[in-house]
Amino acid sequence: MADEEHNEAAGRSFLTCAVEVAQLMDLGNAADVPEARRARHVAHAVRKPLLERAHLPEEFFAPLMAAAVYDPDPSFCLWFAEPAVYAFGRRRGTTALLDYLAM
C-alpha cells in the first residue's frame, strides 16, 4: 500500500471514530465543516467537553480508544486516550492500546 493510500485510509478511520465520539456527546454539528478539515475540527470540538467530564458511559470507551489509535497525527492521540484513561482506568486503557498493537 502506498503511503498516500495508507494516510487516506487512516484519515477516514479517524474521522469515523471522531464523529462517533461527537455523536455520543450530542455534538452532531461538529461534523458540519469542509471534508478536508473535518476530522481535526471534530477532535477540537470534543476535546474540552471530554476533559470536563469526570465519568463517561461505557459506550465511550471503544470509540475513544479507536480515535486515539487512528489519529494520523501522533501529537494529538492523547486527546482521546487521556479522557478514556481518566474515566476507565490506566490498566484498561493500556490493555486496549496493546490489543490494537497486536492486531
Backbone bond lengths (Angstrom), bond angles and torsions (degrees), N, CA, C in turn:
res aa  C-N    CA-C-N  psi(-1)  N-CA   C-N-CA  omega(-1)  CA-C   N-CA-C  phi
1 M - - - 1.462 - - 1.517 107.95 -
2 A 1.313 117.86 132.07 1.453 122.54 178.64 1.523 109.62 -70.47
3 D 1.346 115.81 155.48 1.465 119.96 -179.59 1.524 111.78 -58.25
4 E 1.329 116.42 -39.69 1.464 120.19 -179.66 1.527 110.98 -63.33
5 E 1.330 117.51 -42.77 1.470 121.05 178.39 1.518 110.18 -65.12
6 H 1.327 116.93 -40.44 1.463 120.86 179.07 1.526 110.24 -62.70
7 N 1.336 117.83 -44.43 1.464 121.29 -179.89 1.519 111.39 -63.94
8 E 1.348 117.62 -39.44 1.458 120.32 177.61 1.525 110.91 -64.04
9 A 1.321 117.99 -43.50 1.464 121.52 179.20 1.518 110.69 -63.92
10 A 1.328 116.80 -43.11 1.459 120.59 179.41 1.521 110.69 -65.09
11 G 1.338 117.09 -39.74 1.451 120.98 178.76 1.514 112.11 -62.75
12 R 1.321 116.66 -43.65 1.467 119.92 178.25 1.522 110.37 -64.93
13 S 1.301 118.19 -40.94 1.463 120.75 179.07 1.516 110.41 -64.52
14 F 1.327 116.93 -42.94 1.460 120.53 179.26 1.523 110.25 -64.34
15 L 1.319 116.48 -44.03 1.463 119.75 179.12 1.522 110.46 -60.14
16 T 1.315 117.76 -44.96 1.461 121.58 178.86 1.528 111.11 -58.47
17 C 1.323 116.47 -45.54 1.467 121.01 -179.46 1.525 111.46 -67.06
18 A 1.325 116.92 -43.47 1.464 120.90 -178.97 1.527 110.89 -65.42
19 V 1.321 117.07 -40.61 1.464 120.58 178.15 1.528 110.12 -65.50
20 E 1.318 117.48 -37.51 1.465 119.90 177.69 1.525 111.12 -61.71
21 V 1.334 117.14 -42.11 1.466 120.74 177.13 1.526 109.47 -63.45
22 A 1.330 117.77 -44.51 1.466 121.22 179.52 1.528 111.49 -60.75
23 Q 1.320 116.77 -39.73 1.465 120.13 178.95 1.521 110.89 -67.05
24 L 1.330 117.49 -38.56 1.465 120.29 177.21 1.527 111.40 -62.88
25 M 1.336 116.00 -28.58 1.462 121.07 -179.66 1.525 112.05 -94.10
26 D 1.326 117.66 7.10 1.465 123.25 -177.83 1.531 111.91 59.64
27 L 1.318 116.01 39.65 1.462 121.74 176.23 1.528 109.09 -111.61
28 G 1.301 117.23 48.32 1.461 122.19 -176.22 1.511 113.81 -58.09
29 N 1.342 118.34 -32.22 1.462 120.34 -179.01 1.519 112.42 -71.81
30 A 1.309 118.76 -8.69 1.456 121.65 178.62 1.520 111.48 -67.46
31 A 1.307 117.71 -20.67 1.462 121.14 -179.09 1.525 112.38 -91.72
32 D 1.329 118.01 3.31 1.463 121.88 -177.93 1.527 111.66 -91.37
33 V 1.316 116.82 58.91 1.466 122.69 177.39 1.526 107.53 -135.26
34 P 1.339 117.42 167.14 1.470 118.63 178.73 1.521 112.09 -54.95
35 E 1.318 115.70 144.04 1.461 121.38 -173.30 1.522 113.67 -58.25
36 A 1.328 117.34 -35.53 1.461 120.31 -177.00 1.530 112.33 -62.70
37 R 1.330 118.14 -28.14 1.462 121.24 -178.17 1.530 112.69 -113.86
38 R 1.308 117.08 4.63 1.464 120.87 -172.16 1.524 113.28 -60.38
39 A 1.319 118.75 -46.65 1.472 121.03 -175.56 1.516 111.33 -60.90
40 R 1.333 118.06 -47.59 1.465 120.01 -178.77 1.515 110.60 -68.52
41 H 1.344 117.79 -35.91 1.462 121.41 178.27 1.530 110.56 -62.35
42 V 1.311 116.44 -44.20 1.467 120.66 178.51 1.527 109.67 -63.13
43 A 1.323 117.34 -42.41 1.468 120.50 178.67 1.523 110.99 -59.59
44 H 1.323 117.26 -42.67 1.470 120.75 177.65 1.523 110.90 -64.34
45 A 1.318 116.95 -38.52 1.466 121.01 -177.37 1.524 112.65 -66.72
46 V 1.321 117.25 -34.21 1.473 119.29 -176.55 1.530 112.79 -92.17
47 R 1.308 118.58 -15.46 1.469 121.82 -173.95 1.530 112.96 -56.50
48 K 1.322 118.15 -58.38 1.467 120.96 -176.05 1.532 112.72 -64.84
49 P 1.347 118.46 -47.93 1.471 117.64 178.71 1.535 113.45 -59.87
50 L 1.331 116.98 -32.88 1.465 119.41 178.24 1.520 111.10 -66.02
51 L 1.319 116.79 -43.88 1.460 120.12 -178.52 1.524 112.99 -71.81
52 E 1.321 117.92 -21.45 1.456 121.54 179.62 1.525 112.74 -79.98
53 R 1.314 116.93 -13.85 1.467 120.60 -179.06 1.525 110.24 -92.86
54 A 1.312 115.81 127.51 1.460 119.88 177.15 1.527 111.21 -79.10
55 H 1.312 116.63 -29.76 1.457 122.18 -178.99 1.526 109.07 -128.72
56 L 1.311 114.55 143.33 1.463 120.72 176.25 1.517 108.70 -127.01
57 P 1.326 117.39 143.03 1.462 119.83 175.90 1.536 110.68 -63.63
58 E 1.293 115.98 155.82 1.471 123.30 -178.75 1.527 112.35 -54.03
59 E 1.322 117.11 -34.77 1.464 120.60 -176.47 1.530 113.26 -65.14
60 F 1.316 118.62 -11.65 1.461 122.02 178.83 1.531 112.72 -81.58
61 F 1.313 118.11 -24.60 1.463 120.25 -169.99 1.532 113.11 -59.17
62 A 1.304 117.85 -55.72 1.472 120.54 -175.90 1.530 112.26 -62.36
63 P 1.348 120.27 -46.08 1.462 118.89 178.13 1.534 113.33 -63.62
64 L 1.323 117.27 -37.03 1.461 119.65 178.34 1.521 111.73 -64.21
65 M 1.314 116.83 -45.41 1.461 119.89 -179.40 1.524 110.99 -67.81
66 A 1.330 117.24 -38.51 1.462 120.00 178.16 1.523 110.70 -64.60
67 A 1.338 117.32 -42.07 1.461 120.12 178.24 1.528 110.88 -63.38
68 A 1.320 117.00 -38.78 1.469 120.18 177.88 1.520 111.07 -63.14
69 V 1.303 117.01 -42.15 1.469 121.40 -177.79 1.521 111.41 -71.13
70 Y 1.327 117.96 -41.22 1.455 121.34 -174.46 1.523 114.18 -88.52
71 D 1.331 117.94 -2.42 1.469 119.35 178.03 1.521 108.98 -59.87
72 P 1.323 118.18 121.26 1.463 120.16 -176.50 1.526 113.46 -70.45
73 D 1.312 118.02 -15.70 1.462 121.56 178.64 1.529 108.66 -109.55
74 P 1.334 117.74 107.76 1.463 120.05 -176.36 1.524 114.04 -62.08
75 S 1.313 117.52 -15.70 1.466 120.56 177.64 1.525 111.75 -68.71
76 F 1.321 116.64 -21.19 1.460 120.56 -174.81 1.526 114.34 -110.51
77 C 1.311 119.51 -1.42 1.468 120.15 -174.98 1.527 112.12 -61.48
78 L 1.329 117.46 -26.86 1.465 119.60 178.06 1.522 112.83 -67.80
79 W 1.321 117.63 -17.08 1.454 119.89 178.89 1.514 111.15 -60.21
80 F 1.315 117.05 -25.23 1.461 121.32 179.13 1.528 111.92 -107.94
81 A 1.317 117.57 -36.45 1.464 120.59 -178.56 1.527 111.29 -68.89
82 E 1.319 116.46 -40.45 1.460 120.42 -176.92 1.529 113.26 -59.94
83 P 1.331 119.87 -50.91 1.470 118.95 177.46 1.526 112.61 -61.35
84 A 1.335 117.32 -34.79 1.463 119.99 178.54 1.527 110.53 -65.57
85 V 1.315 116.75 -42.40 1.469 120.47 179.60 1.525 110.25 -67.06
86 Y 1.335 117.61 -41.38 1.465 120.47 177.93 1.521 111.48 -61.18
87 A 1.328 116.75 -42.65 1.461 120.80 -174.96 1.523 113.64 -82.44
88 F 1.342 117.59 -34.39 1.468 120.57 -171.91 1.523 114.27 -115.19
89 G 1.311 117.39 -5.30 1.459 120.05 176.34 1.524 113.84 102.15
90 R 1.319 113.99 148.87 1.468 121.61 -178.25 1.523 111.74 -64.61
91 R 1.307 116.92 -43.01 1.466 120.03 -177.35 1.529 111.37 -62.48
92 R 1.324 116.62 -45.77 1.462 119.78 -179.12 1.537 110.83 -66.08
93 G 1.325 117.04 -40.46 1.460 120.47 177.96 1.518 111.83 -64.02
94 T 1.314 116.70 -44.76 1.464 121.09 179.26 1.522 110.91 -63.33
95 T 1.308 116.25 -42.52 1.464 120.60 179.14 1.530 110.52 -61.48
96 A 1.315 117.13 -42.65 1.470 120.57 179.42 1.529 110.57 -63.65
97 L 1.322 117.16 -42.85 1.456 120.36 179.03 1.515 111.18 -64.18
98 L 1.316 117.36 -39.72 1.473 120.69 177.13 1.525 111.59 -65.89
99 D 1.324 116.43 -34.83 1.465 120.11 176.75 1.521 110.64 -63.45
100 Y 1.332 117.45 -41.35 1.467 120.34 176.45 1.529 110.67 -63.53
101 L 1.302 116.11 -39.54 1.467 120.60 -179.14 1.529 110.54 -65.14
102 A 1.338 116.75 -35.49 1.466 120.89 -178.26 1.524 112.69 -74.81
103 M 1.347 117.80 -15.52 1.470 120.34 -178.54 1.502 111.62 -66.43
